[in-house]
Amino acid sequence: MKDFINKLYRNHSLIYKALLFITTTFLIVYLFPKSGKFKYNFEKGKPWQSENLLAPFDFAIKKTEEEINIAKQEINDNAVLYFNLDNTVYPKVKSNYELQFKNTFSDSLQNKLLRKLKTSGRTVLEELYAYGILNEDYDFSENKKVAILENRTKKQDAFFSNLVEQNQVSSIIESVLSKESLLRYKGEFTSLFFDLVEPNLTFDKSFTEKVIQEELDKISYTRGSVAKGTLIVSKGEVVEGDKYQILKSLQSEYESQVWSKSNYTWVLIAYALLVALAMLMLLLFLRKYRNEVYENNTKVTFIFFNILLMVFITTMVVNYNSKYIYIVPICILPLVLKAFFDARLGLFTHVLTVLLLGFVVPNSYEYMFLQIIAGIVTILTVSELYKRANLFISVGQITLIYIVAYFAFFVIHEGSVKTLEWETFIWFILCGLATLFVQPLIYAYEKLFGLVSDVSLLELSDTNSKLLKELSDKAPGTFHHSLNVANLAESSANEIGANAMLVRVGALYHDIGKMKNPTYFTENQSTGINPHDELSSKESARIIVNHVIDGIEIARKNNLPDRVIDFIRTHHGTSVVYYFYMKEKEDFEDVDKLDFSYPGPKPFSKETAILMMCDSIEAASKSLKEPTSTKIEAFVENIINKQVEEGQFLNANITFKEIQSIKKVLKHKLANIYHLRIEYPE
């Protein structure tokens, strides 16, 4: 059991990667559509490229969206409006009219006129309540059909124009009185009916909507059917009209038919295999070409998380409305990965992610072409992301590529630009604006995953930062030395295409451990007193060597990133403190070389190797007396060749050609520092 636990512990990194691989694959497959994929590609107005297609099963021909919308509109236009009638209102109003009439009109009027007025009032009431008076104003067409319900039973049919709105009462009174030549009594009747008339019709919205919905539910979404074995389209035949609609119906039926349990399982297995294959290719790429990333589980998790995030966002947008698909800023993925790792890894991951998204999006070929081209442009154009202008310029170029490529695809599909959907260009512009979100996203990722981007490196390179200020106060000589090394290292990195910003920051902080005992290092000895004179060679060597360990401790207390701490650990590799080692050998024959050696490790990247060379050259150059170009060349060659012979660069991916280029830069820089003139032959 103990051996098994030890074995698990030894392989915990591999086990974690396996679990991460399985989890990511499962989540991506979970997001994918769970149906078969139609195996034929076809476009409206283009010839059928595949073999003759026979119907694989019976299926219905679906109506077009336009046909369905016309049918729905027709139902809504012809829908009947239902109003509830309160049958107690009219008798009550009529009874009140008989009572109030006497109070309104004087008894001094002739009986014949009174009878005529009373009859006219009754006529007004009959016209007002012939169909009913509405309780409020409604915005319906006058030709709209109406059904009046009394106790949930239809009493009569009418048009909306037959119903009386409350603001129409006055005009009806005027109309009736005009016929009887009684308009002079309009004021009295208006005053009388103002108090008497009550609405008796209420719009039954819920019942009306229920009836309309029942009619909408009866709409047939199909027109005709195709029997199994029927020839649908022949090879070379142009896909248009009914042919196109039949093919779309077959595709829809094929992709949305009810799957049996066994078929559903097979679809999931097939998706899982394809996704697993893509993720495996990524792991193999990391294992072969980016081993330092592969060995770091946090970095692998970060890459997998970003892939999953892009798949999730794209799937959500497609499920909501696929026309917004190009708003999703897929190019953030290569931008982020390039900021934290390198361009090749960013592009490789981007291509794999786009291939996976091809299962989700409509018009997958067009989508993948656009996104891969945009990803390539992103990688080629974005450099020095910490410079804001560079990001804006790159986003503009990416947006332009999207627009040009989409325009070309549209012309190929439609054959003209007359029906070009200009709003799609707005989606591309929004996508470009969303891509600018990469800056705050990089900051968030740095905090979440403990990674370091060039943006953070730029902040760390500020010599006014707290730690570098402290270094300049406590060890001014070391600070000046670090600045010189930073300049040499940056020029060397630019020469061979390494990360200049990273190596500069590493150079600025590589000797911060000397702050603990600054006077034990010659560059800080301003008084001429050397404290090493009172120590043994072994004790002196221990203090010198310990500046690496002290530097790591100070860096961790100040939360410096691991990528910067790597420079502190490796800038002396496993080299020997040669001066004190030789001094010890003068006094003792048996000297252990390890007591005078730095703990390492050796440099394991181009950047850390560059720092080792520049640090040694800059420190030793102070001992040059009467420097000439010949002396400087020999001096640089000797120091770097010795480091090569000691195997200090065996773990760094740096070539002899690159080392020669660095030598050339260092010779040129030192010549400028010492203001040398050209040596003319005598």
Secondary structure in CASP SS format (residue, H / E / C, confidence):
PFRMAT SS
TARGET T0000
AUTHOR 0000-0000-0000
METHOD secondary structure of the structure
MODEL  1
M C 1.00
K H 1.00
D H 1.00
F H 1.00
I H 1.00
N H 1.00
K H 1.00
L H 1.00
Y H 1.00
R H 1.00
N C 1.00
H H 1.00
S H 1.00
L H 1.00
I H 1.00
Y H 1.00
K H 1.00
A H 1.00
L H 1.00
L H 1.00
F H 1.00
I H 1.00
T H 1.00
T H 1.00
T H 1.00
F H 1.00
L H 1.00
I H 1.00
V H 1.00
Y H 1.00
L H 1.00
F C 1.00
P C 1.00
K C 1.00
S C 1.00
G C 1.00
K C 1.00
F C 1.00
K C 1.00
Y C 1.00
N C 1.00
F C 1.00
E C 1.00
K C 1.00
G C 1.00
K C 1.00
P E 1.00
W C 1.00
Q C 1.00
S C 1.00
E C 1.00
N C 1.00
L E 1.00
L E 1.00
A C 1.00
P C 1.00
F C 1.00
D C 1.00
F E 1.00
A E 1.00
I E 1.00
K E 1.00
K C 1.00
T C 1.00
E H 1.00
E H 1.00
E H 1.00
I H 1.00
N H 1.00
I H 1.00
A H 1.00
K H 1.00
Q H 1.00
E H 1.00
I H 1.00
N H 1.00
D H 1.00
N H 1.00
A C 1.00
V C 1.00
L E 1.00
Y E 1.00
F E 1.00
N E 1.00
L E 1.00
D C 1.00
N C 1.00
T C 1.00
V H 1.00
Y H 1.00
P H 1.00
K H 1.00
V H 1.00
K H 1.00
S H 1.00
N H 1.00
Y H 1.00
E H 1.00
L H 1.00
Q H 1.00
F H 1.00
K H 1.00
N H 1.00
T H 1.00
F C 1.00
S C 1.00
D C 1.00
S C 1.00
L C 1.00
Q C 1.00
N H 1.00
K H 1.00
L H 1.00
L H 1.00
R H 1.00
K H 1.00
L H 1.00
K H 1.00
T H 1.00
S H 1.00
G H 1.00
R H 1.00
T H 1.00
V H 1.00
L H 1.00
E H 1.00
E H 1.00
L H 1.00
Y C 1.00
A C 1.00
Y C 1.00
G C 1.00
I E 1.00
L E 1.00
N C 1.00
E C 1.00
D C 1.00
Y C 1.00
D C 1.00
F C 1.00
S C 1.00
E C 1.00
N C 1.00
K C 1.00
K E 1.00
V E 1.00
A E 1.00
I E 1.00
L E 1.00
E E 1.00
N C 1.00
R C 1.00
T E 1.00
K E 1.00
K E 1.00
Q E 1.00
D E 1.00
A E 1.00
F E 1.00
F H 1.00
S H 1.00
N H 1.00
L C 1.00
V E 1.00
E C 1.00
Q H 1.00
N H 1.00
Q H 1.00
V H 1.00
S H 1.00
S H 1.00
I H 1.00
I H 1.00
E H 1.00
S H 1.00
V H 1.00
L H 1.00
S H 1.00
K H 1.00
E C 1.00
S C 1.00
L C 1.00
L H 1.00
R H 1.00
Y H 1.00
K H 1.00
G H 1.00
E H 1.00
F H 1.00
T H 1.00
S H 1.00
L H 1.00
F H 1.00
F H 1.00
D H 1.00
L H 1.00
V C 1.00
E C 1.00
P C 1.00
N C 1.00
L E 1.00
T E 1.00
F E 1.00
D C 1.00
K H 1.00
S H 1.00
F H 1.00
T H 1.00
E H 1.00
K H 1.00
V H 1.00
I H 1.00
Q H 1.00
E H 1.00
E H 1.00
L H 1.00
D H 1.00
K C 1.00
I C 1.00
S C 1.00
Y C 1.00
T E 1.00
R E 1.00
G E 1.00
S E 1.00
V E 1.00
A C 1.00
K C 1.00
G C 1.00
T C 1.00
L E 1.00
I E 1.00
V E 1.00
S C 1.00
K C 1.00
G C 1.00
E C 1.00
V E 1.00
V C 1.00
E C 1.00
G H 1.00
D H 1.00
K H 1.00
Y H 1.00
Q H 1.00
I H 1.00
L H 1.00
K H 1.00
S H 1.00
L H 1.00
Q H 1.00
S H 1.00
E H 1.00
Y H 1.00
E H 1.00
S H 1.00
Q C 1.00
V C 1.00
W C 1.00
S C 1.00
K H 1.00
S H 1.00
N H 1.00
Y H 1.00
T H 1.00
W H 1.00
V H 1.00
L H 1.00
I H 1.00
A H 1.00
Y H 1.00
A H 1.00
L H 1.00
L H 1.00
V H 1.00
A H 1.00
L H 1.00
A H 1.00
M H 1.00
L H 1.00
M H 1.00
L H 1.00
L H 1.00
L H 1.00
F H 1.00
L H 1.00
R H 1.00
K H 1.00
Y H 1.00
R C 1.00
N H 1.00
E H 1.00
V H 1.00
Y H 1.00
E C 1.00
N C 1.00
N H 1.00
T H 1.00
K H 1.00
V H 1.00
T H 1.00
F H 1.00
I H 1.00
F H 1.00
F H 1.00
N H 1.00
I H 1.00
L H 1.00
L H 1.00
M H 1.00
V H 1.00
F H 1.00
I H 1.00
T H 1.00
T H 1.00
M H 1.00
V H 1.00
V H 1.00
N H 1.00
Y H 1.00
N C 1.00
S H 1.00
K H 1.00
Y H 1.00
I H 1.00
Y H 1.00
I H 1.00
V C 1.00
P C 1.00
I C 1.00
C C 1.00
I H 1.00
L H 1.00
P H 1.00
L H 1.00
V H 1.00
L H 1.00
K H 1.00
A H 1.00
F H 1.00
F C 1.00
D C 1.00
A H 1.00
R H 1.00
L H 1.00
G H 1.00
L H 1.00
F H 1.00
T H 1.00
H H 1.00
V H 1.00
L H 1.00
T H 1.00
V H 1.00
L H 1.00
L H 1.00
L H 1.00
G C 1.00
F C 1.00
V C 1.00
V C 1.00
P C 1.00
N C 1.00
S H 1.00
Y H 1.00
E H 1.00
Y H 1.00
M H 1.00
F H 1.00
L H 1.00
Q H 1.00
I H 1.00
I H 1.00
A H 1.00
G H 1.00
I H 1.00
V H 1.00
T H 1.00
I H 1.00
L H 1.00
T H 1.00
V C 1.00
S C 1.00
E C 1.00
L C 1.00
Y C 1.00
K C 1.00
R H 1.00
A H 1.00
N H 1.00
L H 1.00
F H 1.00
I H 1.00
S H 1.00
V H 1.00
G H 1.00
Q H 1.00
I H 1.00
T H 1.00
L H 1.00
I H 1.00
Y H 1.00
I H 1.00
V H 1.00
A H 1.00
Y H 1.00
F H 1.00
A H 1.00
F H 1.00
F H 1.00
V H 1.00
I H 1.00
H H 1.00
E H 1.00
G C 1.00
S C 1.00
V C 1.00
K C 1.00
T C 1.00
L C 1.00
E C 1.00
W C 1.00
E H 1.00
T H 1.00
F H 1.00
I H 1.00
W H 1.00
F H 1.00
I H 1.00
L H 1.00
C H 1.00
G H 1.00
L H 1.00
A H 1.00
T H 1.00
L C 1.00
F C 1.00
V H 1.00
Q H 1.00
P H 1.00
L H 1.00
I H 1.00
Y H 1.00
A H 1.00
Y H 1.00
E H 1.00
K H 1.00
L H 1.00
F H 1.00
G C 1.00
L C 1.00
V C 1.00
S C 1.00
D H 1.00
V H 1.00
S H 1.00
L H 1.00
L H 1.00
E H 1.00
L H 1.00
S C 1.00
D C 1.00
T C 1.00
N C 1.00
S C 1.00
K H 1.00
L H 1.00
L H 1.00
K H 1.00
E H 1.00
L H 1.00
S H 1.00
D H 1.00
K H 1.00
A C 1.00
P H 1.00
G H 1.00
T H 1.00
F H 1.00
H H 1.00
H H 1.00
S H 1.00
L H 1.00
N H 1.00
V H 1.00
A H 1.00
N H 1.00
L H 1.00
A H 1.00
E H 1.00
S H 1.00
S H 1.00
A H 1.00
N H 1.00
E H 1.00
I H 1.00
G C 1.00
A C 1.00
N C 1.00
A H 1.00
M H 1.00
L H 1.00
V H 1.00
R H 1.00
V H 1.00
G H 1.00
A H 1.00
L H 1.00
Y H 1.00
H C 1.00
D C 1.00
I H 1.00
G H 1.00
K H 1.00
M H 1.00
K C 1.00
N C 1.00
P H 1.00
T H 1.00
Y H 1.00
F C 1.00
T H 1.00
E H 1.00
N H 1.00
Q C 1.00
S C 1.00
T C 1.00
G C 1.00
I C 1.00
N C 1.00
P H 1.00
H H 1.00
D H 1.00
E H 1.00
L C 1.00
S C 1.00
S H 1.00
K H 1.00
E H 1.00
S H 1.00
A H 1.00
R H 1.00
I H 1.00
I H 1.00
V H 1.00
N H 1.00
H H 1.00
V H 1.00
I H 1.00
D H 1.00
G H 1.00
I H 1.00
E H 1.00
I H 1.00
A H 1.00
R H 1.00
K H 1.00
N C 1.00
N C 1.00
L C 1.00
P C 1.00
D H 1.00
R H 1.00
V H 1.00
I H 1.00
D H 1.00
F H 1.00
I H 1.00
R H 1.00
T H 1.00
H C 1.00
H C 1.00
G C 1.00
T C 1.00
S C 1.00
V E 1.00
V C 1.00
Y H 1.00
Y H 1.00
F H 1.00
Y H 1.00
M H 1.00
K H 1.00
E H 1.00
K H 1.00
E H 1.00
D H 1.00
F C 1.00
E C 1.00
D C 1.00
V C 1.00
D C 1.00
K H 1.00
L H 1.00
D H 1.00
F H 1.00
S E 1.00
Y C 1.00
P C 1.00
G C 1.00
P C 1.00
K C 1.00
P C 1.00
F C 1.00
S C 1.00
K H 1.00
E H 1.00
T H 1.00
A H 1.00
I H 1.00
L H 1.00
M H 1.00
M H 1.00
C H 1.00
D H 1.00
S H 1.00
I H 1.00
E H 1.00
A H 1.00
A H 1.00
S H 1.00
K C 1.00
S C 1.00
L C 1.00
K C 1.00
E C 1.00
P C 1.00
T C 1.00
S H 1.00
T H 1.00
K H 1.00
I H 1.00
E H 1.00
A H 1.00
F H 1.00
V H 1.00
E H 1.00
N H 1.00
I H 1.00
I H 1.00
N H 1.00
K H 1.00
Q H 1.00
V H 1.00
E H 1.00
E C 1.00
G C 1.00
Q C 1.00
F C 1.00
L C 1.00
N C 1.00
A C 1.00
N C 1.00
I C 1.00
T C 1.00
F H 1.00
K H 1.00
E H 1.00
I H 1.00
Q H 1.00
S H 1.00
I H 1.00
K H 1.00
K H 1.00
V H 1.00
L H 1.00
K H 1.00
H H 1.00
K H 1.00
L H 1.00
A H 1.00
N H 1.00
I H 1.00
Y C 1.00
H C 1.00
L C 1.00
R C 1.00
I C 1.00
E C 1.00
Y C 1.00
P C 1.00
E C 1.00
END
